[in-house]
Amino acid sequence: MRPLFKFHGGVHPPTHKVESTRTPIARAALPSKLVIPLHQHVGNRAVPTVQVGERVLKGQIIGRPEGRLSSAVHASTSGTVSAIDMQVVAHFSGLPDLCVTLIPDGKDEWFPHSGVDYKQTAHSELRQRLRDAGIVGLGGAVFPSDMKSYSHKHKIKTLVLNGAECEPYITCDDLLMRERARDILRGAEVLRELLYAEEVLIGIEDNKPEAIAAMRQAVLDDGHGHMEVIAVPTLYPGGGAKQLIRVLTGIEVAAGVRSTEMGVQCFNVATAYCAWRAITFGEPLLARIVTVTGNVERAQNFEVLLGTPVEELVAQAGAKPDTYKHIMGGPMMGVDLPSASVGVTKATNCIIEAAQSAFPPPEPAMPCIRCARCADVCPAELQPQDLYWFAKSKDFGKTQEFSLFDCIECGACAYVCPSHIPLVQYYRFAKSEIWQREKEQQAAELARERHDFRQQRIEREKQEKAERLAQKERAALAAKPPAPAPLPVAAPAADLDNTLQMRVDADIARSNMQMRIDAAAARAKEQATAEQPKNTDALTPQQQAEIAEIEARRAKFHEIASHSGADDESPKHS
Amino acid sequence: MISALLVMVGIALLLGAVLGYSAIKFKIEGNPLVEKIDAVLPQTQCGQCGYPGCLPYAEAIAKGEADINLCPPGGEEGIHKLAELLGVDFKPFGEGKGPRAKAVAFIDENTCIGCTLCLQACPVDAIVGAAKQMHTIIASECTGCELCLAPCPVDCISMQTLPENISNWKWQYPVFPIKAIK
């Protein structure tokens, strides 16, 4: 029996998991349309590679990854692209983002794809395959998985597979582990291979005995020697990566340190499953398991195509009419959806239909009484009451001193607050305010640099110009004597009087000037003859036709313009 | 008595020498306060303060010639920072001189005649173009100083406020509707 460790704090909210675990995972019906956001992952938004009206096949890339930290987006089924535009997406802001709208043709026709044997394939190619298959962390953080499967910087000893699923209501990982345990472990094996990890620890909260049994059976059946399924105590937020690593290995991942530096990497079970499908069968991430629960007739898990509108999904579970909002994710950290028409994304693990009875609107916030219950439950060992105080008074420097950025926004503090203060909102406000300021500071730095550079450049150009002029003068002086031959020779003669000397100088200056003007004129002439327009040579008949058309249009406009000019002069009656 | 005097004089000379040496060795070029003030200013180089750029304004503040409330792009936040740095009281913006929404310049490319006047006006080289070639603005480098508006002979430059999108959206300060308790 492996000794387990504890993390600080934690809460025990009612789990509500039984409702949605009674039936196996169902395949959701093909929706009437798919709204697929191009930014479903951490990093840069994918760049659309299809056009409106184009027919796409299932699994075809419709958004290619842009930059290093990005991931591909695919067509979830075959059909026609009907729009690429800004649509409301599942985000706290409720703002629109670029989405591809796909009308399925019902044929579900696959794009040609093929897998590889991971043992025979170079790691760099495996990572590229993960990236092209759009595999991201499905626990909710949606961080591109290829970026997490490097091990060259630090030696990874332990791969932690996260099946804790600590948030209430959500059961998608539970059902996945019950039904597809073998593929999850095979995926874990691929990831272990990529990381050269020695052991795989699979942490599952002990309120999921069926999943634990299924996973243990799969470990035995497939003879995964270095894998261990460990039941961890049910305690929210035990599924946070840092918390689970702490419980399983006893390693405390310090602030600002990545777990890989401590020799641990963490993946969600669903990510491992999708990685296996992507590597071995070449299937990109097109669908995910989504728990539909709350105020519905039949709470259950669905395998849902990415982009399926939430309203069409919840209808299949029998949505009841008195639902007043839809929550994506769990009740502790979830997003209130701005609209029921948003598409399911890679981050959508759960849709909770909220009725007034189960999810009453938040009670009015009362003043903080500094009972410090929030500090007792904070899994990051922060002082939430102080953070709240500083965030409320917009003292952002102090919030950073009190380690605001270690806050994982789990909501345990707000859950226990007897004054019903929405603490997490204050922390989020403070965080985004600090980010904003950092951005502005960087912009100011950049502007300063550019301004300084510009000043320098202007200074340099001035100097260069002055030097050029001086050089020219010198050259002119040096070239002067032989040109107007007779006069300068006579000029130095001592017996010439001053007036003659002056006249000679003036003559030289005049002839000099005349020479310069002549030279400039010659240059201009040369340029004029040299600069023949070249872009009208060798035109195709099509281009000529286009030009003729444009000329005709121009002539027409001229005509209209001259007419309307005449009209203007006559008095108008209407 | 004499020896005591000599010791004291000796110490005085030694310390004087050390001080004199360090005054030369560790001499700070320029006014360090100017740098600190300049770091607080938003570097738009817009000249709305009446000085030709952020650094000249910072110098003027350091000399005590300029007020701290002359920089609209810095916002009230900027005045607070300056007040804190200089140990003076906060001073609000003058009437109608407050900050405006952040905007970037936009060139109507159909109207642009390629005169390069805006290029010369831009303090951060955020405009791309050449003589008789269409110009355009690199929005990410534009500080929104509006210095390019005046020189344009065809008035083809306008300021466009940046729309809020997912990447620049930020959490608002939590506000709650007050409910009357009967």
Chai-1 contact restraints between the chains, C-beta under 6 A:
chainA,res_idxA,chainB,res_idxB,connection_type,confidence,min_distance_angstrom,max_distance_angstrom,comment,restraint_id
A,H91,B,I166,contact,1.0,0.0,6.0,A-B,restraint_1
A,S93,B,W169,contact,1.0,0.0,6.0,A-B,restraint_2
A,L95,B,I166,contact,1.0,0.0,6.0,A-B,restraint_3
A,L95,B,W169,contact,1.0,0.0,6.0,A-B,restraint_4
A,D97,B,I166,contact,1.0,0.0,6.0,A-B,restraint_5
A,A365,B,F176,contact,1.0,0.0,6.0,A-B,restraint_6
A,P422,B,P174,contact,1.0,0.0,6.0,A-B,restraint_7
A,Q425,B,P174,contact,1.0,0.0,6.0,A-B,restraint_8
A,Y426,B,P174,contact,1.0,0.0,6.0,A-B,restraint_9
A,R428,B,W171,contact,1.0,0.0,6.0,A-B,restraint_10
A,F429,B,W171,contact,1.0,0.0,6.0,A-B,restraint_11
A,F429,B,Y173,contact,1.0,0.0,6.0,A-B,restraint_12
A,S432,B,K170,contact,1.0,0.0,6.0,A-B,restraint_13
A,S432,B,W171,contact,1.0,0.0,6.0,A-B,restraint_14
A,Q436,B,K170,contact,1.0,0.0,6.0,A-B,restraint_15
A,A444,B,P42,contact,1.0,0.0,6.0,A-B,restraint_16
A,A444,B,Q43,contact,1.0,0.0,6.0,A-B,restraint_17
A,A447,B,Q43,contact,1.0,0.0,6.0,A-B,restraint_18
A,A447,B,V124,contact,1.0,0.0,6.0,A-B,restraint_19
A,A447,B,T143,contact,1.0,0.0,6.0,A-B,restraint_20
A,R448,B,Q43,contact,1.0,0.0,6.0,A-B,restraint_21
A,R450,B,V124,contact,1.0,0.0,6.0,A-B,restraint_22
A,R450,B,D125,contact,1.0,0.0,6.0,A-B,restraint_23
A,H451,B,Q45,contact,1.0,0.0,6.0,A-B,restraint_24
A,H451,B,P123,contact,1.0,0.0,6.0,A-B,restraint_25
A,H451,B,V124,contact,1.0,0.0,6.0,A-B,restraint_26
A,R454,B,D125,contact,1.0,0.0,6.0,A-B,restraint_27
